[in-house]
Amino acid sequence: MHSIEAEHAVGVCGPPRARKRSQRSYGSTRSKHRLAAGWAGKVILAQARLLQETAMAQSEPVILGFMGNRGFFPTEFAEDGAKATQSAVGHVLGGRVRYVDLGNVETYADARAAAGVAQQYRRAPDGGGAIGVICSMYNFSDENGIRDFLRLADLDVPVLLHTEPDVRGLGRMGQKGRRDGACGRFSAANALRHIGYPYTLTSKHCEAVSSAAFADDLRAFYASCVLASKFRRRGRGVRLGLVGSGPDAFQTVTSVSTELLGHMGLSTVGLELIALDRQMRKVSPRELSTQLEAVSGYMAAADVPRASLEAIARMGVVFDRFVKENDLDGIAVRCWTEMQKYQIGGEVGVMPCTCMSMLSDKLIPAACETDIAGWMGMYMLQCASGLVPLLGDWNNMYDDEREEVDLFHCGVWAKSVMRPGARITRQEILATQADIGAENTWGAVDGELKAGTCAFLRPCTNAREGSVFLYGGVGRVSEEGIDTFGTRGRIQIPRIQELFRYLTQPERAVEHHTALVVGTHKNIELTMKAIRDAVPYINAQAGLSRSGQALVDFYEHSQVGEL
């Protein structure tokens, strides 16, 4: 990491100072040309070094930080605070992101200098560069400097406003030790509202940088930064591979407006089923052998016929290649019934579920039934939590007063989200269909969702209104098992009848799939906070809907405190 002074040093290089001419003559034309050439070479080297440093700055995720300040408060608060904030980021976020301190910002000149350095960390097409800014106020701080820096830097990234509390016993009001940070936070927030710049607040109005609360807020802010950085219309954006179109029987999950999701940074790449068929048939023996070993080591497959196991492996090779060659963040698949009925890729039909499960387990989420919006929910949860996501049906409810629903899909969830004992099996519904045949339905996954606190999320597009309705909430995955096939879990959600009634009203009427992650109580709480805080930034980048409102409307049904 280089200092601000070092970064500026390249830009202030100038010609050598004029020296007093000595008795020795340096006046020949060749000597002058040699000196000029030497100076030009130094300039070129300096420019090359600057370009190299800028490229390095943009190749990794960076959080920028600056200290607010106000002259008639102790400046050492800001100076000591810079070290404290950098230490906290390093301790909490470790090697996931690099922290760059921009120094104290009080005057317009300070704001210009800090913004000039910040420009070197603008977001790059490959996803590196600044993903967020922390504004720490260790004294009252000048809101004008904070406002001016964010306008001049023009980074369009999330901003965390942090205010250090006063410490009792370290100084009476009016003497050294007074910070007035609580007051400064009001002023800073007000200044940013005036210019329409969204910002994130810490959980407490004033929060010690050394506290557990700040550490939690820092984790949630980092997740918000990651989430917001993915859903941008500029740069790389989010890349989804579509394997076939949606199944005819479930058009509700596929008839989404990719244009609307495109405003959130989504682009798609297609792999038609005929291309999948041809590529599976051309998988080399070496590729097949390697993938067979990977499949057999991933999940219990002792019952799977050899021909079906080879078909699964061939499909896995093609999926992996499709993801790598197209730099994809995930795939959505037309998973039935053509693959089975027409024996895509070989002499026997196969379910793609195992291959999709393996991708999701590697944090390359794979969605069933070409559910694009459902996949977006998976990806958003993954970005916000770092957990492996799944996609399931809101499937079964019972005639009792328990606030629960059975989440189900016919067998595609990742191994890591399920209890021990998951295995590769047949798809039991399609296996009963005479026009398909049981021998063509191997490759589904059978397993129970592990217990824990969970978060659910789904974007729903409304082409008529030109908007996206995003809903989410939390619940618990029950220890109670479900006696059926496929991948399944019993989810307890506070006020579930209220939730489902709200979601099926005419103005919303959402699809039947939802994305979900399972984690610890604390992790899920921070995940939902990250999503909640990221929505204003996603809206700021996406622009307004057709009706002039924010593109994404977020409804959060339940929070961890209700569990």
Order of alpha helices (4+ residues) and beta strands (2+ residues): alpha-alpha-beta-alpha-beta-alpha-beta-alpha-beta-alpha-beta-alpha-beta-alpha-beta-alpha-alpha-alpha-beta-alpha-alpha-beta-alpha-beta-beta-beta-beta-beta-beta-beta-alpha-beta-alpha-beta
